[in-house]
Amino acid sequence: MVKYGLDHRIKYARLIRRKASSERAAGADGEGCRYFVQLALEGVPYHKPKHTVGSDTIGADLGPSTIALVTREGEASLEMLGEELAPEEEQIHRLQRKMNRQRRAANPEHYDEQGRIKKAGKNRLQWKNSRGYERTRRRKAEKERKLAAQRKSLHGRKVHEIVSQGNTVILEKISYKAWQKQYGRSVGLRAPGMFIELLKRTVASTGGTLIEVQTHQTKLSQFCHGCGRTVKKPLSQRWHVCECGVGPIQRDMYSAFLAAHLDAENDLPSCARYVVPWEGAETRLRAAQERLFQRANEGQILPRSMGIARARARQPQSLSEPTQEPIFLLRRGRLEAWNERSEPPVL
């Protein structure tokens, strides 16, 4: 892959400066920075032979932390975005609290008697950062950098899995800025916006098509192909159940199924469009639901947006048998304990 890139003409190069974990990190200078040279080359990106390209059409329904995929002919799935993502929330939270303590110790004049930051009005407060504060901030930034790199790697792997199934992806256009206002910049650490950008770039590089239909026109999460009605549903209702007999089907997978059979950006769903595809898709959607129920019964914690609660089997705290009520333990005028018996007494 490196040889393939270097065989093309270099258009320009740029120097990148990144903060290291400390001044003593490998390759870091006295200020704790590393330097890299990035080359921009002509031509198309290199495609590894293991990354195949499918020919099916895929409908997708993307949420803040989940993604539902339904193909026209293949299997359906509902998964978490970056399910293997392992954020070190406790460690990052401890470093953040340590930074607050170090900043408070170095700037006691900026806090009032109750420990609140004083209001400076039009003038900004001048903060002094100690060496310990800078070291802690670099450690925190390094953990966040590793988390972002892992998230990007998982998103790239999922994108290649989607492209291997089909090169035409259809999904509703979503306002990620609204999600960021509600869930934060990374939208609950899952970064669906970055996932869509990677998907767009990969689909375009393989000669495929990504179609984003208008949500306010299609309203796939509210449409029923059985009766053709569009009913506004609350966000808490995660299952599609209609009086016409369609359902119960998980709402995200049902929306992905409806999206898979649209043909253009301004295309609208209709009852006649889904009569034949639904005969084969219903079985595939229910099979995907059964897999989710099986995971929940095994004790895996699934997002609440899937609408499937985790099974909490009550396990006995000890292997000894439970203590029965005294009325059942009366024998020869006295009470007998039953905690350590392997078999019940003969009454």
C-alpha positions as CSV (number, residue, x, y, z in Angstrom):
1,M,0.0,0.0,0.0
2,V,2.9,2.4,0.8
3,K,4.5,1.6,-2.6
4,Y,1.2,2.1,-4.4
5,G,1.0,5.6,-2.9
6,L,4.6,6.6,-3.5
7,D,4.3,5.6,-7.1
8,H,2.1,8.6,-7.7
9,R,3.2,12.3,-8.0
10,I,3.3,14.2,-4.7
11,K,1.0,17.3,-4.9
12,Y,2.0,18.9,-1.6
13,A,3.3,18.1,1.9
14,R,2.4,19.6,5.2
15,L,4.0,19.5,8.6
16,I,1.8,18.3,11.5
17,R,2.5,19.1,15.2
18,R,0.9,17.0,17.9
19,K,1.1,17.0,21.6
20,A,2.7,13.9,23.2
21,S,1.9,12.5,26.6
22,S,5.0,14.1,28.2
23,E,8.4,15.6,27.3
24,R,10.0,12.2,27.9
25,A,7.8,10.4,25.4
26,A,9.5,8.7,22.4
27,G,10.2,11.2,19.6
28,A,9.0,14.2,21.6
29,D,10.9,17.5,21.8
30,G,11.5,19.7,24.9
31,E,8.0,21.0,24.8
32,G,6.4,17.5,24.6
33,C,5.5,17.7,20.9
34,R,5.9,15.3,18.0
35,Y,6.2,16.3,14.3
36,F,5.0,14.4,11.3
37,V,5.1,15.0,7.5
38,Q,1.9,14.2,5.6
39,L,2.0,13.8,1.8
40,A,-1.0,14.4,-0.5
41,L,-0.7,12.3,-3.7
42,E,-2.5,12.2,-7.0
43,G,-4.7,9.3,-8.1
44,V,-7.4,7.2,-6.4
45,P,-7.1,5.6,-3.0
46,Y,-5.7,2.0,-2.7
47,H,-8.3,-0.7,-2.2
48,K,-7.2,-3.8,-0.4
49,P,-8.2,-7.1,-2.0
50,K,-10.0,-8.2,1.2
51,H,-12.4,-5.3,0.9
52,T,-14.9,-6.6,-1.6
53,V,-17.8,-4.6,-3.1
54,G,-21.4,-6.1,-3.1
55,S,-24.2,-5.4,-5.5
56,D,-27.2,-5.3,-3.2
57,T,-29.2,-2.2,-2.1
58,I,-29.1,-1.5,1.6
59,G,-31.5,0.5,3.7
60,A,-30.1,2.1,6.9
61,D,-31.6,3.8,9.9
62,L,-29.0,5.6,12.0
63,G,-29.5,6.6,15.6
64,P,-27.4,8.3,18.1
65,S,-25.8,5.0,19.2
66,T,-27.3,2.3,16.9
67,I,-27.6,1.4,13.3
68,A,-30.2,-0.8,11.6
69,L,-29.3,-2.4,8.2
70,V,-31.8,-4.2,5.9
71,T,-30.8,-5.4,2.5
72,R,-33.3,-6.2,-0.3
73,E,-32.1,-9.8,-0.4
74,G,-29.8,-10.5,2.5
75,E,-30.0,-10.5,6.3
76,A,-31.1,-7.7,8.5
77,S,-29.3,-6.5,11.6
78,L,-29.5,-4.0,14.4
79,E,-26.3,-3.2,16.2
80,M,-24.5,-0.5,18.3
81,L,-22.2,1.9,16.6
82,G,-18.7,0.9,17.7
83,E,-19.9,-1.8,20.0
84,E,-16.3,-2.8,20.9
85,L,-15.5,0.8,22.0
86,A,-14.1,0.7,25.5
87,P,-14.0,4.3,26.9
88,E,-12.0,4.7,30.1
89,E,-14.6,6.9,31.6
90,E,-13.5,6.5,35.2
91,Q,-9.8,7.3,34.4
92,I,-10.7,10.3,32.3
93,H,-13.1,11.5,35.0
94,R,-10.4,11.2,37.7
95,L,-7.9,13.1,35.6
96,Q,-10.5,15.8,35.0
97,R,-11.2,16.2,38.7
98,K,-7.4,16.3,39.3
99,M,-7.1,19.1,36.8
100,N,-9.8,21.0,38.6
101,R,-8.0,20.7,41.9
102,Q,-4.6,21.7,40.4
103,R,-6.2,24.7,38.7
104,R,-8.0,25.8,41.9
105,A,-4.7,25.5,43.9
106,A,-2.8,27.6,41.3
107,N,-5.5,30.3,41.0
108,P,-7.2,30.8,44.5
109,E,-8.0,34.4,43.7
110,H,-10.5,33.4,41.0
111,Y,-12.8,31.5,43.4
112,D,-15.2,32.9,46.0
113,E,-15.7,31.6,49.6
114,Q,-18.2,28.9,48.3
115,G,-15.7,27.6,45.8
116,R,-17.4,29.1,42.7
117,I,-15.6,30.9,39.9
118,K,-15.9,34.7,40.2
119,K,-17.6,36.6,37.5
120,A,-15.1,38.8,35.6
121,G,-17.6,40.8,33.6
122,K,-16.1,42.0,30.3
123,N,-12.6,41.2,31.3
124,R,-11.5,37.6,31.0
125,L,-9.8,35.8,33.9
126,Q,-6.1,35.2,33.5
127,W,-5.5,31.6,34.5
128,K,-2.1,30.3,35.6
129,N,-1.3,26.7,34.7
130,S,1.2,24.8,36.8
131,R,3.5,22.1,35.4
132,G,1.5,19.4,37.2
133,Y,-1.7,20.7,35.5
134,E,0.0,20.6,32.1
135,R,1.1,17.0,32.7
136,T,-2.3,15.9,33.8
137,R,-3.9,17.6,30.8
138,R,-1.5,15.8,28.4
139,R,-2.4,12.5,30.0
140,K,-6.1,13.2,29.6
141,A,-5.6,14.3,26.0
142,E,-3.7,11.1,25.2
143,K,-6.5,8.9,26.5
144,E,-9.0,10.8,24.5
145,R,-6.8,10.6,21.4
146,K,-6.6,6.8,21.8
147,L,-10.4,6.6,22.2
148,A,-11.0,8.6,19.0
149,A,-8.5,6.4,17.1
150,Q,-10.3,3.3,18.3
151,R,-13.7,4.8,17.3
152,K,-12.4,5.7,13.9
153,S,-11.0,2.2,13.3
154,L,-14.3,0.5,14.4
155,H,-16.3,2.9,12.1
156,G,-14.0,2.1,9.2
157,R,-14.4,-1.7,9.7
158,K,-18.2,-1.3,9.9
159,V,-18.2,0.8,6.7
160,H,-16.3,-1.9,4.8
161,E,-18.8,-4.5,6.1
162,I,-21.7,-2.5,4.6
163,V,-19.9,-1.9,1.3
164,S,-19.2,-5.7,1.0
165,Q,-23.0,-6.3,1.1
166,G,-24.0,-3.6,-1.4
167,N,-22.8,-0.5,-3.1
168,T,-26.1,1.4,-2.9
169,V,-27.0,2.8,0.5
170,I,-30.2,4.6,1.3
171,L,-30.9,6.4,4.5
172,E,-32.8,9.4,5.9
173,K,-31.0,12.7,6.2
174,I,-30.5,13.6,9.8
175,S,-29.5,16.8,11.6
176,Y,-26.4,15.8,13.5
177,K,-26.1,19.3,15.0
178,A,-29.4,18.8,16.8
179,W,-28.0,15.5,18.2
180,Q,-24.8,17.3,19.3
181,K,-26.8,19.9,21.2
182,Q,-28.6,17.1,23.0
183,Y,-25.9,14.5,23.5
184,G,-22.6,16.4,23.2
185,R,-20.1,16.8,20.4
186,S,-19.4,13.1,19.9
187,V,-23.1,12.2,20.4
188,G,-22.6,9.9,23.3
189,L,-19.1,8.8,22.2
190,R,-20.5,7.1,19.1
191,A,-19.9,9.9,16.5
192,P,-22.6,9.0,13.9
193,G,-21.7,12.0,11.9
194,M,-18.1,10.8,11.4
195,F,-19.5,7.4,10.5
196,I,-21.6,8.9,7.7
197,E,-18.7,10.8,6.3
198,L,-16.6,7.6,6.2
199,L,-19.5,5.8,4.5
200,K,-19.9,8.5,1.9
201,R,-16.2,8.6,1.1
202,T,-15.9,4.8,0.9
203,V,-19.1,4.3,-1.2
204,A,-18.0,7.1,-3.6
205,S,-14.5,5.6,-4.0
206,T,-15.9,2.2,-4.9
207,G,-18.3,3.5,-7.5
208,G,-21.4,3.1,-5.4
209,T,-24.2,5.5,-4.5
210,L,-25.4,6.9,-1.2
211,I,-28.9,8.4,-1.2
212,E,-30.1,10.6,1.6
213,V,-33.9,11.0,1.5
214,Q,-35.6,13.9,3.1
215,T,-37.0,13.0,6.6
216,H,-39.8,15.5,6.6
217,Q,-41.1,14.1,3.3
218,T,-40.7,10.3,3.7
219,K,-41.4,10.0,7.5
220,L,-40.4,6.4,7.4
221,S,-40.6,5.9,11.2
222,Q,-44.2,6.9,11.1
223,F,-45.4,5.2,7.9
224,C,-47.1,1.8,7.7
225,H,-47.0,0.1,4.3
226,G,-50.0,-2.1,5.2
227,C,-52.6,0.6,5.4
228,G,-50.6,3.6,4.0
229,R,-51.2,5.8,7.1
230,T,-48.7,8.1,8.6
231,V,-49.1,8.3,12.4
232,K,-46.9,10.4,14.6
233,K,-45.4,8.2,17.3
234,P,-43.5,9.2,20.5
235,L,-39.8,8.4,20.7
236,S,-40.5,6.0,23.6
237,Q,-42.4,3.7,21.3
238,R,-39.7,1.5,19.8
239,W,-42.0,-1.1,18.1
240,H,-44.1,-0.7,15.0
241,V,-47.6,-2.2,15.7
242,C,-50.5,-1.3,13.4
243,E,-54.2,-2.2,13.4
244,C,-53.8,-3.5,9.8
245,G,-51.8,-6.5,11.1
246,V,-48.2,-5.3,10.4
247,G,-46.0,-5.9,13.4
248,P,-44.8,-6.0,16.0
249,I,-41.5,-5.1,14.3
250,Q,-38.6,-3.2,15.8
251,R,-39.1,0.4,14.7
252,D,-35.5,1.1,13.5
253,M,-35.3,-2.1,11.4
254,Y,-38.7,-1.4,9.9
255,S,-37.6,2.1,8.9
256,A,-34.5,0.6,7.3
257,F,-36.7,-1.9,5.4
258,L,-38.8,1.0,4.0
259,A,-35.7,2.9,3.0
260,A,-34.2,-0.1,1.2
261,H,-36.9,0.0,-1.4
262,L,-36.8,3.7,-2.3
263,D,-35.1,4.6,-5.6
264,A,-34.3,8.4,-5.4
265,E,-33.8,11.3,-3.1
266,N,-37.3,12.7,-3.6
267,D,-39.0,9.2,-3.7
268,L,-42.0,8.6,-1.3
269,P,-43.1,5.3,0.2
270,S,-46.4,3.8,-1.0
271,C,-48.3,0.6,-0.2
272,A,-48.0,-1.0,-3.6
273,R,-44.2,-0.7,-3.4
274,Y,-43.8,-3.0,-0.4
275,V,-46.4,-5.7,-1.0
276,V,-44.0,-8.2,-2.6
277,P,-40.8,-7.3,-0.7
278,W,-42.6,-7.6,2.7
279,E,-43.3,-11.3,2.1
280,G,-39.7,-12.2,2.3
281,A,-38.4,-9.4,4.5
282,E,-40.8,-10.1,7.4
283,T,-39.0,-13.4,8.2
284,R,-35.6,-11.8,8.0
285,L,-36.6,-9.0,10.3
286,R,-38.1,-11.3,12.9
287,A,-34.9,-13.5,12.7
288,A,-32.9,-10.4,13.5
289,Q,-35.2,-9.6,16.5
290,E,-34.7,-13.1,17.8
291,R,-31.0,-12.6,17.8
292,L,-31.4,-9.5,19.8
293,F,-33.7,-11.2,22.3
294,Q,-31.1,-14.0,22.6
295,R,-28.4,-11.5,23.4
296,A,-30.6,-9.9,26.0
297,N,-31.4,-13.2,27.7
298,E,-27.6,-13.9,27.9
299,G,-27.2,-10.8,30.0
300,Q,-25.8,-8.4,27.5
301,I,-26.8,-4.7,28.0
302,L,-28.4,-3.3,24.9
303,P,-29.3,0.4,24.4
304,R,-32.7,1.4,25.6
305,S,-33.5,2.8,22.1
306,M,-33.7,-0.8,20.8
307,G,-36.7,-1.4,23.0
308,I,-35.4,-4.7,24.4
309,A,-34.8,-4.9,28.1
310,R,-32.0,-7.1,29.5
311,A,-33.2,-10.2,31.2
312,R,-32.3,-10.1,34.9
313,A,-32.5,-13.6,36.2
314,R,-32.5,-13.7,40.0
315,Q,-29.6,-15.9,41.1
316,P,-29.5,-17.3,44.7
317,Q,-26.8,-15.7,46.8
318,S,-25.7,-19.1,48.2
319,L,-25.9,-22.7,47.2
320,S,-27.7,-23.6,50.4
321,E,-31.5,-24.1,50.3
322,P,-33.8,-21.3,51.4
323,T,-35.0,-21.1,55.0
324,Q,-38.6,-22.1,55.2
325,E,-41.2,-20.6,57.5
326,P,-41.3,-22.0,61.1
327,I,-44.7,-23.6,60.6
328,F,-43.2,-26.0,58.1
329,L,-40.3,-26.9,60.3
330,L,-42.2,-28.1,63.4
331,R,-41.1,-31.5,64.3
332,R,-41.3,-33.1,67.8
333,G,-42.2,-29.8,69.4
334,R,-39.1,-27.9,68.3
335,L,-37.9,-25.8,65.3
336,E,-35.2,-27.1,63.0
337,A,-33.0,-25.0,60.9
338,W,-32.9,-25.9,57.2
339,N,-30.0,-23.8,56.0
340,E,-27.4,-26.5,55.6
341,R,-29.5,-29.5,54.6
342,S,-29.0,-31.1,51.3
343,E,-32.4,-32.7,51.3
344,P,-35.7,-31.6,52.9
345,P,-36.6,-33.3,56.3
346,V,-39.2,-35.9,56.5
347,L,-42.4,-34.3,58.0
